[in-house]
Amino acid sequence: MKKGERLTLHVTSDRDDTLHVHGYDRELPLSAGTSATLTLTADRTGLFEVETHGSGLVRPFPPARAVAGQLPLFLLMIAYTLGGIGLLVA
């Protein structure tokens, strides 16, 4: 996403908790079984961790899609690794 764009997180938790967006220090109270929404403007660059205070994690995909959802990133990591090795031996 580009700096200045709006980001909206739609979250449903199976327990009462608090969602925390690091780097922005934004929090969102979560009630079990109820959808909650947090919208912010991406005015910073970098990677920012999003976690829940109670469990310490956020699962961005349902369990059935967890592996499939991570596959593109995994393949990109392999491509960068092989490209880096290729530059070292060239």
TIDOMAR-698168 format. One record per residue (C-alpha): chain; residue in three letters; x, y, z; residue number from 1. Coordinates in nm, 2 decimals. Layout:
N
('A', 'ALA', (X, Y, Z), NUM);
...
END
This chain:
90
('A', 'MET', (0.00, 0.00, 0.00), 1);
('A', 'LYS', (0.11, 0.36, -0.06), 2);
('A', 'LYS', (0.18, 0.62, 0.20), 3);
('A', 'GLY', (-0.13, 0.83, 0.25), 4);
('A', 'GLU', (-0.38, 0.55, 0.17), 5);
('A', 'ARG', (-0.65, 0.45, 0.41), 6);
('A', 'LEU', (-0.63, 0.10, 0.57), 7);
('A', 'THR', (-0.93, -0.07, 0.72), 8);
('A', 'LEU', (-0.90, -0.38, 0.93), 9);
('A', 'HIS', (-1.22, -0.59, 0.99), 10);
('A', 'VAL', (-1.17, -0.82, 1.28), 11);
('A', 'THR', (-1.38, -1.09, 1.45), 12);
('A', 'SER', (-1.24, -1.25, 1.77), 13);
('A', 'ASP', (-1.35, -1.57, 1.95), 14);
('A', 'ARG', (-1.28, -1.40, 2.28), 15);
('A', 'ASP', (-1.29, -1.05, 2.44), 16);
('A', 'ASP', (-0.95, -0.90, 2.36), 17);
('A', 'THR', (-0.78, -0.59, 2.23), 18);
('A', 'LEU', (-0.62, -0.55, 1.88), 19);
('A', 'HIS', (-0.30, -0.34, 1.88), 20);
('A', 'VAL', (-0.13, -0.20, 1.57), 21);
('A', 'HIS', (0.24, -0.14, 1.65), 22);
('A', 'GLY', (0.40, 0.18, 1.51), 23);
('A', 'TYR', (0.07, 0.35, 1.51), 24);
('A', 'ASP', (-0.02, 0.28, 1.87), 25);
('A', 'ARG', (-0.38, 0.22, 1.78), 26);
('A', 'GLU', (-0.59, -0.01, 1.98), 27);
('A', 'LEU', (-0.94, -0.16, 1.91), 28);
('A', 'PRO', (-1.14, -0.33, 2.18), 29);
('A', 'LEU', (-1.28, -0.67, 2.06), 30);
('A', 'SER', (-1.59, -0.85, 2.19), 31);
('A', 'ALA', (-1.62, -1.22, 2.14), 32);
('A', 'GLY', (-1.82, -1.31, 1.82), 33);
('A', 'THR', (-1.87, -0.94, 1.72), 34);
('A', 'SER', (-1.70, -0.77, 1.42), 35);
('A', 'ALA', (-1.49, -0.47, 1.49), 36);
('A', 'THR', (-1.34, -0.22, 1.24), 37);
('A', 'LEU', (-1.03, -0.01, 1.27), 38);
('A', 'THR', (-0.95, 0.25, 1.00), 39);
('A', 'LEU', (-0.62, 0.45, 0.98), 40);
('A', 'THR', (-0.42, 0.64, 0.73), 41);
('A', 'ALA', (-0.09, 0.48, 0.63), 42);
('A', 'ASP', (0.13, 0.78, 0.70), 43);
('A', 'ARG', (0.44, 0.58, 0.79), 44);
('A', 'THR', (0.65, 0.35, 0.58), 45);
('A', 'GLY', (0.77, 0.00, 0.69), 46);
('A', 'LEU', (0.63, -0.31, 0.83), 47);
('A', 'PHE', (0.41, -0.29, 1.14), 48);
('A', 'GLU', (0.30, -0.58, 1.36), 49);
('A', 'VAL', (-0.06, -0.63, 1.44), 50);
('A', 'GLU', (-0.15, -0.84, 1.74), 51);
('A', 'THR', (-0.40, -0.91, 2.01), 52);
('A', 'HIS', (-0.31, -0.84, 2.37), 53);
('A', 'GLY', (-0.47, -1.15, 2.51), 54);
('A', 'SER', (-0.35, -1.42, 2.27), 55);
('A', 'GLY', (-0.05, -1.23, 2.13), 56);
('A', 'LEU', (-0.14, -1.32, 1.77), 57);
('A', 'VAL', (-0.36, -1.26, 1.48), 58);
('A', 'ARG', (-0.44, -1.53, 1.22), 59);
('A', 'PRO', (-0.51, -1.34, 0.90), 60);
('A', 'PHE', (-0.66, -1.64, 0.72), 61);
('A', 'PRO', (-0.90, -1.91, 0.84), 62);
('A', 'PRO', (-0.72, -2.24, 0.91), 63);
('A', 'ALA', (-0.82, -2.40, 0.58), 64);
('A', 'ARG', (-0.66, -2.10, 0.39), 65);
('A', 'ALA', (-0.35, -2.05, 0.62), 66);
('A', 'VAL', (-0.10, -2.24, 0.40), 67);
('A', 'ALA', (-0.25, -2.12, 0.07), 68);
('A', 'GLY', (-0.25, -1.76, 0.20), 69);
('A', 'GLN', (0.12, -1.78, 0.28), 70);
('A', 'LEU', (0.23, -1.95, -0.04), 71);
('A', 'PRO', (0.28, -1.64, -0.25), 72);
('A', 'LEU', (0.51, -1.49, 0.01), 73);
('A', 'PHE', (0.70, -1.82, 0.05), 74);
('A', 'LEU', (0.76, -1.84, -0.32), 75);
('A', 'LEU', (0.87, -1.47, -0.33), 76);
('A', 'MET', (1.12, -1.55, -0.05), 77);
('A', 'ILE', (1.26, -1.84, -0.25), 78);
('A', 'ALA', (1.29, -1.63, -0.56), 79);
('A', 'TYR', (1.48, -1.35, -0.37), 80);
('A', 'THR', (1.71, -1.61, -0.21), 81);
('A', 'LEU', (1.79, -1.78, -0.54), 82);
('A', 'GLY', (1.85, -1.44, -0.70), 83);
('A', 'GLY', (2.09, -1.34, -0.42), 84);
('A', 'ILE', (2.28, -1.66, -0.46), 85);
('A', 'GLY', (2.30, -1.61, -0.83), 86);
('A', 'LEU', (2.45, -1.26, -0.77), 87);
('A', 'LEU', (2.70, -1.40, -0.53), 88);
('A', 'VAL', (2.83, -1.67, -0.77), 89);
('A', 'ALA', (2.82, -1.45, -1.09), 90);
END
